[in-house]
Amino acid sequence: MKISFARDKFSPAFQHAASVAAKRDVKPILQNVKITADKKTGVLLQATDTEYGIRIQVEECDVYDGGEAILPTTRVKAILAECPDETLTLESTDSKTVISGFRSKWTLETQSPDEFPNVEKFEEKAYHEIQAKSLKEMIRRTTFASDQDNAKYALGGVYFEMLDSSISAVATDGRRMAWQEGSGQSVNEHKVESSILPTKTLQLLERVLQDDENVKVAVSEHRVLFESGNFVFFSRLVEGRFPKWRNIIPNQDSNTSISVMAGALYSAIRQAQITTSEQEPGVFFTFDEGRLELRGSGREIGEGSTEVPITYSGAKQEFKISPKFMTDVLRVLNAETNIELYPPQGTDPFAMKTDDNYQYIVMPLAQ
């Protein structure tokens, strides 16, 4: 095999593939990236750890001789990062791969590509189609709320529901919940009433997606398959039963809502958080006439408070919230986003929502 490629095109594609390659000794060869070159179809990179995998077609490559090779991720990433040449040449035999630039040359020992499994192609006839920009936002706004310490269980993933013209994503760790609904078109009656996608899968996918493209999403009993632009990505689903999340959302029809800008609330919480401690981590939210006061205090630390002007004329209300749970969500929203806040009633959680079909709820702390 012999190819030459533009480093600025090959490098990001290889980085994406390398991020999917196995990090542990599942099977040693899976800690590498497989490259396939063909004069007709071009250059393809594949990586998998058996739980998920990716196929990426690389642009702006010249193929002189077709073939396959195994590329060691760490060494090739370092070469692509350190070599300043705009164009590089890659030649491979059964046991060695040579990467060369204008004044540089590296000879790497490699393994046989015959041992590397092919990553699944996207050949589905039924799927959902969604804008990549919308799917990326859906991922950003939900994954942080999943239980990332228990990735193999239901709360360690994001629950997806795909109907005729909509897609909903929900994540919860048992103490808070994020829910985003977006538009997505079903093709050939593709429908998913309940599937749980691993958080890591979605985070890897978010890095690869380009805003101006569309994404095809096909879900079967045990796996999900994505196709967008020049790549295909597959992942196994998380097994287990997700909570009946719709039952958790408080009834907001009779609740008083308070409008506030995301950026202003984020800044105020960070200020109040300064005087909290691990032993006393909560921030007090006090809704009073015309103002929202946020206050943090800790023994042997002190007390700090700040106010946000709001339109509110109801009874004074006070409750305590984990500042991390609030800054996590506010960090993924645009600072200019208008948020409707719903103070908790009785044993209900604290709720907030935006006008683009996003909701977030969090249980108050004991005072």
N, C-alpha and C positions, 0 to 999 in steps of 0.2 A: 504494500500500500504506500502511495506517495501523494500528499496533498500540500497545498499552500493556502494560507488563510489570512484574512485581516484580523489582527490581534484584537482590535476594539469590538469586533463582532463575535469572535470565538470566545473571548474571555468571559463575558457575562453569561453566555450559554453554558460554558463549562462550570462556572461558579454555581449556577442553578442545579446542574446535574450533580455536582460534588456535594451539595447540601442534602441531597436525597440518598447518596451512597451510605451504606451501612457504617455506623460508627463503632459498633462492637463486633466481636468475632462470631457473627452468625454463620458466616461462611467467608473465609479470607478474601476470595475473589470479589465479593460484593462490596468490599471497601474501595473499589476502583470504579472507573467509568469506562464503558465500552464505546468505542468509536467504529462506525461503519462508513466506508466511502464507496460511492458508486457513481460512474460517469453520467448516468441518467438521472438518478434521484438525489445526488449530492451527498452531503455529510450529515450523519445522524449520531447523536450522543444518547446513551441509555444508562440509567442508574436505578438501582433498587436495593431495598433491604428486606424484601419479600412482603413487608407490611404495606409499603407504598412504593411507587416507581414513576419514572419520568422518561419520556422520549422527546428530544429536542432536535429539530432540523436547523442546522447552522447556515446562515446566509454568507454570501461572498467568500466561498471556498472554491478553489480550482482543484479538480481531481485528475491526476495524471495516471495513477494506477489504483484500481479498486482493491478493497480488502477490509479486514477487521483487525482491531488491536485493543489491548487493555491498557488504559492510562492510569498510573498511580496518582490519586487525587492530590496529595500533599505536594509532591514534587512538581507536577504540572501547574498547579495553582501558583506556586512560587515562581516558576519560569515565566508565566504569563504576567505576573505582577512586577517582576524585576527587569525583564528584558525590554529595552526601549524601542525595539524595531517595530515598525507598523505592520510588516508582513513576516510571517514565519513559515517554515517548511517542516512537515512532519513525515518521516519515512519509517516504516515498520516491517520487521521480519518476524519469524516465529518467536524469537526470544528477546529481541531488542527493539527499542523505539528511539529514533534520533530526531531531536527537535533542534533546528538551527535557525539563526538569524544572520545579520550581516557580518558580525564579528564574533558571535557566540555559538556554542554547540554543546548539547547535552545528550549523552547516551544513557538510556534507562533500561534496566532489566525489567521485562514484563512477563506476564503469565499468558497461557493459551486462552484465546477468546472462546474456544469451544465449550469451556466450563461455565460461561456466563449465560444466564437465562434471558431470553428476549422479553422485553416489556410489552404488555398488551397494547394493541392498536385500538383506536376508536372506530368501531364498525357497527355501532348501535343505530337502529332505525327509529326508536322511540327515545325521546330525551326532552329536557327543558332547555330553553335558550334564554340567556340573561346577559345584560350588558356587563362587561368586566368591571367597569367603574362601580356599578351598583353592588356587584358581588364582593368586591374589595371592601367597600364601606360596610356591608353586612358582616363580613369577617372581623373587621376592626372593632365594630361596635358590640360584638358578642363574645369573642374568644376570651377576653380578659376576665369574664365573669364565670368561666368554667372552673372546675376543680382540677387544676393542672398537676396536683400532687398524686392524683389517682387516674392516670390517663387510660387505664384499661377498663374502667368502669363507666357507667352511663353518664354520670355527672362530669366525667373527664372529657366529654366531647360536646359538640353543638348539635342540637336537635333541628332537623330540617323537615319542613312540610311543603310539598310542591303540588299545587292545584292547577286548574286550567290556565289561569292568567296571573298567578301570584306565587311567591316563594317566601316562607317565613323561616327565620333562624332564631333559636332560643338557646340561651346558656344560663346555667345556675350552679352555684356551689353549695346550695342549701341555705345561704344567708342573704343572698341577693340574686337578682335575675335580670337579664337583658334580653329584649325581644325586638327584632327588626323585621318589618315586612317590606317586600319590594315586588316589583313587576317582573314576571317571567312567563314566557309563552310555552305551553305544552305542545310538543310535536308528536303526532301519531299516538295521542291519548296517553302519553307518559304521565303517571301520577304517583306521588310518594306521600303516604299519610304519616309515616314515622320512620325516620332513619337518623342515626347518630354518627356524625363524622368526627374523627379524632381532631382535637385542637391543633396538634402539630401539623397534620395534613393541611388544614386551612391556612396556617401561618406560612407554610412552605408555598402553598398555592398563591397566596397574596403577593409574594415577592416576584413571581413569574408573570402575573397577569399585566397586560398593557391596557390602560384606560380606554383606548379608542377601539377596542375589539369586542366581539361577542364571545360568550362561552357556552358550549354545549355541556349539559350535565345529565348523565344517565346513571340511575341507581338500580341495582339488582339486590338480591337477597343478602349478599355478603360483601359487596364492594360498590364503590362509586367511581365513575370514570369521567374525566374532564377533557375537553379539547378546545383550544383557543389559539388562533394564529399558527405558530410553528411548533407547538408542543402538545403532547398528550400526557395526562397525569392520572394515575390510579391510586386508590387507597382502599384498604379493608375498612369495614364499618365497625363501630364499637357495639359490642353486644350488651344487652341489659335493657331494663325498662326505665324510661324517662318519666319523671313526675308528671302528674296531670297539671301542667303549667297554667292553663287557662283559669283553673280554680284558684290560683294564687293571686291573680291580679285583683286588687281591690275595686269595688264599685266606686267610680269617680263621679257619677252623675250628680250626687247630692253634696259632694265635697267642694269646699272653696279652693279655687286654684289661684296661684300667685305667679305672675310672669317675672322672669329675671333672665339676664343675658348670661350665657355659659361662662364667658371670660371673666365677668365680674364676680360670679359665684366661686369660680376656681381660685381666683386671687384671694378672696376673703377667707376661704377654707384654709388655704396654705398659710395665711397670716395667723389664724386662730390655732393652727396645729403646732406652731412654734413652741408653745408652752405646755404641750401634752407630753406624756411619758408612756413607756411600755406598760406600766402598771395602771395608768389612767389615760387610755388612748383616745377616748371619745371627744367630739366637739359638740357643744350644746347649740342647738338651733332654737332661737326664740323669735316667734312671729308676733309682732305687736303693731300697733297703729302706725302705718307708713314706713315701717322698717323691719329688716331681718337682722338680728344680732347673732353673730357667731362667736362663741367663747370657748377657750381652751384653758385648762389649769392642771397643774401637777404639784404634788407635795415636793417641797424643797426646790421647786423650779420657779413657780410664780403663776401669774394669770395674764392672759391677753385676750382682747376682744376687738372686733371690728363690725361695722354696720354696712348693710347694702340697702339703699332706698327701694321700697316696693310699694305697690298699690294694694294696701290691705287695711280693712277696717273692722275685722272680726274680733272675736275674743282672743286674748293672749294665749299662745300655745308654746310649749317648750318640750323638746325631746333631744335625745343624744344619739349621734350617728358616728360610725367609724369614718374618720377623715379619708383613710385610704380607699374605702369603698366609693366615696364621692369623687375624689380626685381621679381615680381610675376611669370613671365614666366621662368626666368633664374633659379629660385629656384627649379623648377620641372625638370630641365635638368641636366644630369651629367656634372660635371665641364669640362670633357674632350670632350664633344660634340662639333663638329665643326658646326658653324652657318654661313649661308649666309645672309648677311644684304643687303637690297635694299632701299637706300635712296628715299624719296618721290619725285615724279615728279609732279609738278603743285599741284593739289588738292588731289592727291593720298595719301593713308595712308603709313606710314612706315611699311615695311614688313620684315619678317625674316623666314627662313625655315631651316630644317635639312635634312640629307640624308635618314631619316627613315620615310618619308611621313608626316612630321609635319610642319604646317605653323601657323604663328601668325602675326596679323597686328594690328596697333594702330594708331589712329589719332593724328597728332602733335598738340601741344598747340599753341594758338595765341601768337605771340611775341610782 
